[in-house]
Amino acid sequence: MAYTKLIIILILSFLSTTKTAYSVDFTVTNKVPNTPGGIRFNREVGIDYSKSTLSTSTNFVWRIFQQNTAADRKNVASVRLSVETFDGVAFTSNNGIHLSAGYVQGYSGNVKNEITGVLYHEMTHVWQWNGNGQAPGGLIEGIADYVRLKAGFIPSHWVKPGQGNRWDQGYDVTARFLDYCNGRRNGFVAELNKKMRTGYSKDYFVQLLGKSVDQLWLEYKAQFNN
């Protein structure tokens, strides 16, 4: 009897942690299905796979940010992904993710793997805090690429650890730096994101790591350049 109760408790615990993303409604629309990029998207990525990735990446972002309850997260009931025609790769506006059909068409490698990484990046923008608009854009993009890095979808063109000109350069440069900072204090990125719920200050790095972000950047560069 005790064993049966234990199994029930474990099942309920599992459901309480896995049902999270299912409370969010995910939709995927290919608005340009007859274009070369739209055709390739349907053939090599697909609507069903993309929808599943939106759910999986949401759970992953929540884990990275340690957003274990609804109170920790933004109040987002639905996320929409649309494949469209525009220059660039992708962008996120509120809870809408927009993917460039032209980028899908022109990508020379494994496009399914690449778009998966792009979706992890863009989904981070849906859920992350931005300091009420005060945080540097490079930091916001760097956090999104940090999530992509931790998910394992690293493009070959990314910089290597230690490369880059400044800590808030953005994207892969800042992602590598944040990975270094998180190595100094496990959970640093989650705590930094939590602090940015209401505002932003460079002093957050001092509060969390005991050093200024500029000093951390110098030490990061020195470690890898040596």
N, C-alpha and C positions, 0 to 999 in steps of 0.2 A: 504493500500500500504506500509506504514511504517512498519507494522507488518510483511508483507511478506519479505521485505528487511532484517529485523532483523533475520528472520528464515534462510534466505540464508546465511547471514554473520556467523551465529552460525554453520551452516552445513559446510561451508568452513573452519571455524576455527577448527572444530572437525576433518575434513579430514586432515588438515595440521599437526595435532598432532598425528593422528592414522596411517597415511600411512607410517610413518618412517620405521618401520621394513620391510614393504613390498618392500622397495627398495633394500633389501638384499636378496640374493637367498639362501635358505636353502635346503640342501639335507641330507637324512638319508639312510644309507646302512647297512644292516645286512650281514656281510661278512661270518658269520658262522651259517647260518640258521638251519643246521642239528645237531648242538651240543646241549647239554642240556641247556646251557645258551642262545644260539640263539633261541631255541624253546620257552623258557620261556619269552624271550624278545618279541617275536612276539605275544605270547598269552596274556601276562599281561601288557605290555607297548605299543608296536606297533609302526610302522613307522609313521603313520599319527599323532598319539598323540605326538610323539617325535618331529616331524617337527613343529607342532603347538607350542610346548613348547619352541623350539629354538626361534621362533618369539616372543612369549610372554615374555620370559626371556630377550631378547634383549631390548625390550621396557622398561622393568623393570630396567635393568642396566642403561640405558640412563637416566631414571628418578632419580635413586639414585645418579648418578654422575652429574646430572643437565647438561647433554650434550644435549642441546635443538636444536642445529643446526649441520649440517654436519661438519662444521669447528671445532666444539668442539671434534669430535670423530676421531678415527682411520679411515683410508680409507680402509674399508673392504667391498668388493662387494658380497662375498659369505661365508657361513659357512657350513662345512661338518661334519656330525656326522657319525662315523662308529663303528659298534659293531665288536670286534675282540677278538682273544685269546691272552691274556698276563696276567702276574701277576699284582695285584694291583686293583685299582678301575677305575680310568680314568686319562687322561692327555690331555693337549691342546698344540698343536704346531702351532704357527701362527693362521690360521683360521680353523684348523682342530681339532675336538674333537674326542678322541678315548675312547670308553667305553669297559670295560672288560666283556666278556661273562661269564667268571668264577665268577665274582662278582655278576652278575645278577643271576646266577644259585645258588650260595651259600647263598644269602641274605635270612634271615629267616622271615622277617616281610613283610610289604606292599611294594613290590618291585617297584610298579608304583610310589608311593609317594617318595620313596628313590631316584629313578633315576631322578625324577623331581628335587629334591634338588641338586643332583649331576650336572645336566645340568645347573642349575642356577649358581652354583659355577664355572663350566668350562666356561660358557658363559662370566662370569666376566673377566676371563683371556683373552678372545678374545678382549675385549674393554678397559680394564684398562691400565693406563700408569705405567711403572715400573722404572721410573727415569733413563731411558737409561741404564738399567741393574745395576744401583748402589743401588737400594733399597733393604733392607734385604728380603730374600726369605720368612721369617716368616711373614713379613708385607704384602707381595703380597698375600700369601695364606690366611692371616687373613682378608684382604679386600674381597676376594672371598667368604669366609665363612660369612662375615658380610652381604653381599648381600643375601646369602642364609637365614641367620637369619631374615632379614627384610622381606623376601618373605614368611616366616612362615614354612619353611621346616626344622625343627630342629630335628635331630635324638636323640633318648633317651640316647645314649652314650656320648653326648656332656657334657663338664664340665659345672658346674653351675657358675653364675656370681661371680667373686672374686677368683676363683680357677686358678691355674697355677703358674709357677715358674718365668716367665719373660714376659715382654710385647710383645716381638717379637718371642715368642715360636711358633706362627703360628696357623693356622686353628681356631678351636673353642675358644682357649684361647685368641688369639689376636682379634678375632671377638667380644668376650664379652667386651674386653677392649675398642675397637673402638666404640662399642655401648655406653659405658659409656662416652667416649670423645664426641661423637656426641650429647649426652644428655646435655653436658656442653655448646655446641655451635651447634645448629641445622644447618646441612649442612657441618659439619666439614669434614666428609669422602669425600664428593664431592670436597671440596676445597683442601684437601690433595692430592687427586688423580690428580686434575688439576695442582698442583704445581709439581707433579712428571712427568709431560709431558716432561720436559727438563733435570731433574736431581733429586738428592735426598740429603736431609740434615736432621739430627735430629732436627735442629733449626726450621723446619717447624712447629713442635708442639708448640714451643715458640711463633712463629709468629701468630699462629691461636688461641692458648689457653692461652698464657701468662705464661706458665710454661714449664719446661723441661719434656720430655717424662718420664724420670726416676721419677721425682716428681709426675707426674700424676699417674704413676703406683703404687707408694706408697700410694697415697690417694685413689686410686681405691681399693687396697687390704684392706686398713683400713676400708673403708666404708662397704664392704661386710663381712669382718671377724668380725666386731663388731656387 
